[in-house]
């Protein structure tokens, strides 16, 4: 908990979650998996197709239903090969 950047690396979903919500522990895994816990609640999310791009919007929806909003995760911008925004992933 003292050094969340050591878990997933700078900007990783698990790292950002722990940095923005002290007391939360989280760890991303292979094939679109994320496990997190804190405040007596734990959760595991798995993206069916294995691509982790949808993890942040899914996590935002689940945690909002639990009373812990994560507005910074509601949308994910996807860049093209030039680094310019090309698309956005969000839940409908």
Helices and strands as residue ranges (DSSP letters): H 5-8, H 13-20, E 25-29, E 33-38, E 41-46, G 52-54, H 55-65, G 71-73, E 75-79, E 85-90
